[in-house]
Amino acid sequence: MTAFLKIDDCSSCHRPLPWEWVPAVLLAGKPLAGTGVWRSQLTAGRCSACQAAVETERKNEERSQVVRRDLVQLLGGEKPYREFTFELYRVTPGNRLAYERCKGFDPSATNLYIWGSCGVGKTHLAWASARRCFEDKLSVEILRPWQLSRSVRMREPEQEQAAIDEIVNNQMLVVDDFGTGSDTAFSRLLFQELLERRDFIDRAGLIVTSKYSLESLAEKMGDDTIPSRLAGLCDVVEIRGIDCRLVTDHYRAGNTSSQT
């Protein structure tokens, strides 16, 4: 090995590192010609520690992009991804309790039934809770009543049961705007089964939003079976306020989100 001294500076941390000697490959006890070399300790101009940090950052960025893509898909688009956060929710005396309950929502122990008139922020809060649970790596599903029925009906019995099982076993489930749209015997039985099975396996993590109080829901449905089960399962929280979509000053008050 001949005397050799060459020093490189890491382009990130600027630490000087001398080249290292890589011993020759031995063949039958003799060094193989041309295999002993001096080489730089840098990779892509960086020392091993800095290169490892760059690689970690790259992997974290890739994971963040995957999480973002999946979250956009869960929430239904770029707009709810941008807007349905707790930070962008405009808290007022009429919605403070609902805001606090949703922000502190514990999917392992709590179910919520949030009701109030249109535009007071029910969807915003429910989806912000779902977003937080998703970011905590929980299994989350958001469905409106017609999506719930559509995801199950017109399937073979085994496929139908598998779809129901998947919804039941989600660690966090949002049923948004319950009580709207067509009300059929199938949709009632399906929702009742979901409530009962989640109850029987002690599965919390349910948020149901509606423009109806439980009393009004029972009156609308002509039956109190589902409202009774919701009352037994959920903490009931009312949101009061004005329809923020009809008030232009809402946006000038510092909240750029649409509350539903």
C-alpha positions in Angstrom: 0.0 0.0 0.0 1.5 3.3 -1.1 1.3 6.4 0.9 -1.8 8.3 -0.1 -3.7 11.2 1.4 -6.7 12.8 0.0 -9.4 14.6 1.9 -13.0 15.3 0.9 -15.4 17.7 2.5 -19.1 16.6 3.0 -21.3 18.9 1.0 -23.9 19.0 3.8 -22.0 19.1 7.1 -18.6 20.2 5.6 -16.8 17.7 7.8 -13.4 16.7 6.3 -13.0 13.0 5.6 -9.9 11.3 4.4 -10.1 8.6 1.7 -10.1 5.1 3.0 -8.1 2.1 1.8 -10.0 -1.0 0.6 -7.7 -4.0 0.9 -7.1 -6.2 -2.0 -9.0 -9.4 -2.6 -6.9 -12.5 -1.7 -6.8 -15.4 -4.1 -4.9 -18.4 -2.9 -3.3 -16.3 -0.3 -2.1 -13.7 -2.8 -3.6 -10.2 -3.4 -5.5 -10.0 -6.7 -4.0 -7.4 -8.9 -5.9 -4.2 -9.2 -8.3 -4.9 -6.3 -6.7 -2.8 -3.5 -7.9 0.8 -3.9 -8.3 4.1 -2.2 -11.9 5.4 -2.3 -13.8 8.4 -1.0 -16.0 7.9 2.1 -18.6 10.2 0.5 -21.7 9.1 -1.3 -23.2 11.7 -3.7 -20.9 14.2 -2.0 -22.2 13.5 1.5 -20.8 11.6 4.5 -22.6 8.5 5.6 -24.5 10.3 8.4 -25.7 13.1 6.1 -26.6 10.6 3.4 -28.6 8.5 5.9 -30.4 11.7 7.0 -31.2 12.6 3.3 -32.5 9.1 2.7 -34.7 9.2 5.8 -36.1 12.5 4.7 -36.9 11.1 1.3 -38.7 8.1 2.8 -40.6 10.4 5.1 -41.6 12.6 2.2 -42.8 9.5 0.3 -44.8 8.4 3.3 -46.3 11.8 3.7 -47.4 11.9 0.0 -49.0 8.4 0.4 -50.8 9.6 3.6 -52.0 12.8 1.8 -53.3 10.9 -1.2 -55.2 8.4 1.0 -56.6 11.2 3.2 -57.8 13.1 0.1 -59.5 10.0 -1.0 -61.1 9.4 2.4 -62.4 12.9 2.7 -63.6 13.0 -0.9 -61.4 15.5 -2.5 -58.9 18.4 -2.3 -61.4 20.9 -0.9 -62.4 19.0 2.3 -58.7 18.0 2.7 -57.8 21.7 2.8 -60.8 23.0 4.8 -62.1 20.4 7.2 -59.6 20.9 10.1 -60.1 22.0 13.7 -57.8 25.0 13.1 -60.2 26.4 10.4 -63.4 25.8 12.4 -64.9 29.0 13.7 -65.9 28.4 17.3 -68.9 30.2 18.7 -70.9 29.8 21.9 -73.5 27.7 20.1 -71.0 25.2 18.7 -68.2 25.2 21.4 -69.4 22.0 23.1 -69.6 20.1 19.8 -66.1 21.5 18.9 -64.6 20.4 22.2 -66.2 16.9 22.1 -65.0 16.3 18.5 -61.5 17.7 19.1 -61.2 15.5 22.2 -62.9 12.5 20.5 -61.6 9.2 21.8 -62.5 6.5 19.3 -61.7 3.7 21.7 -64.4 4.8 24.2 -66.8 7.4 22.7 -69.7 7.6 20.2 -71.3 10.9 19.3 -74.6 11.9 17.7 -74.2 15.5 16.5 -77.3 17.3 15.3 -78.2 20.8 14.3 -79.6 22.8 11.4 -77.9 23.0 8.0 -74.6 24.9 7.7 -73.6 25.0 11.4 -70.5 22.8 11.0 -71.6 19.2 11.7 -69.7 17.7 8.7 -66.7 19.9 9.3 -66.3 18.7 12.9 -67.0 15.0 12.2 -64.6 14.9 9.3 -61.9 16.8 11.3 -62.2 14.0 13.9 -62.0 11.4 11.2 -58.9 13.1 9.8 -57.2 13.0 13.2 -58.0 9.3 13.7 -56.7 8.5 10.2 -53.4 10.4 11.0 -53.2 8.3 14.1 -53.1 5.3 11.8 -56.6 4.0 12.7 -58.9 2.4 10.2 -61.5 5.0 9.2 -64.5 5.2 7.0 -66.8 8.1 6.1 -70.2 7.3 4.6 -73.4 9.1 3.9 -76.6 7.1 4.2 -77.0 6.4 0.5 -73.3 5.4 0.3 -73.8 3.1 3.2 -76.7 1.3 1.4 -74.9 1.3 -1.9 -71.8 -0.3 -0.5 -73.8 -3.3 0.6 -76.8 -3.9 -1.6 -76.9 -5.8 -4.8 -74.2 -8.2 -3.8 -74.0 -11.9 -3.2 -74.8 -12.9 0.4 -71.1 -13.6 1.3 -70.0 -10.4 -0.3 -72.7 -8.4 1.4 -71.7 -9.9 4.8 -68.0 -9.1 4.1 -68.9 -5.5 3.3 -70.9 -5.2 6.5 -68.1 -6.8 8.6 -65.6 -4.3 7.2 -67.8 -1.3 8.2 -68.5 -2.8 11.6 -64.8 -3.3 12.3 -63.6 0.1 11.4 -62.0 1.7 14.4 -63.6 5.0 13.4 -66.9 5.3 11.4 -68.6 8.5 10.4 -72.2 8.4 9.1 -72.8 11.9 7.9 -76.2 13.6 7.4 -78.2 10.7 8.7 -82.0 11.0 8.1 -81.7 12.6 4.6 -82.6 11.0 1.3 -84.8 8.0 0.8 -85.6 5.9 3.8 -86.1 2.2 3.0 -86.6 -1.0 5.0 -83.2 -2.2 3.7 -81.4 1.0 4.8 -83.0 0.9 8.3 -82.2 -2.8 8.9 -78.6 -2.2 7.7 -78.0 0.7 9.9 -79.7 -1.0 12.9 -77.4 -4.0 12.3 -74.3 -1.8 12.3 -75.3 -0.2 15.5 -76.1 -3.4 17.3 -73.0 -5.2 16.1 -70.7 -2.4 17.1 -72.4 -2.3 20.4 -72.1 -6.0 21.0 -68.4 -6.1 20.3 -67.8 -2.9 22.3 -66.6 -1.0 19.3 -66.7 2.7 19.9 -65.5 5.4 17.5 -68.8 6.2 15.8 -69.9 9.7 14.9 -73.4 10.2 13.4 -74.4 13.7 12.2 -78.0 14.7 11.4 -80.2 17.8 11.1 -82.7 16.0 13.3 -82.8 15.6 17.0 -83.5 12.0 18.1 -87.1 12.9 18.9 -87.6 14.5 15.4 -85.8 11.5 13.8 -88.2 9.1 15.5 -91.1 11.2 14.3 -89.8 11.3 10.8 -89.2 7.6 10.6 -92.4 6.7 12.3 -90.4 4.4 14.6 -88.1 4.9 17.5 -86.0 1.8 17.1 -83.0 3.4 15.6 -83.2 6.7 17.6 -83.4 4.6 20.8 -80.3 2.7 19.9 -78.5 5.9 19.0 -79.5 7.4 22.4 -78.1 4.3 24.2 -74.9 4.3 22.3 -74.0 7.9 21.7 -73.4 11.1 23.6 -75.9 13.5 22.0 -74.6 17.0 21.2 -76.5 19.8 19.6 -74.9 22.5 17.5 -76.6 25.8 17.3 -75.8 28.7 15.0 -76.6 30.2 11.6 -76.0 28.7 8.2 -72.4 29.9 7.6 -72.8 29.4 3.8 -75.4 32.1 3.7 -73.4 34.7 5.6 -70.7 36.5 3.6 -69.3 38.1 6.7 -68.3 34.6 7.9 -65.4 34.6 5.5 -64.3 38.1 6.5 -64.3 36.9 10.1 -61.2 34.8 9.5 -62.6 31.4 8.5 -62.1 30.3 4.9 -63.8 26.9 5.3 -67.3 25.7 4.4 -69.2 24.3 7.3 -71.9 21.8 6.7 
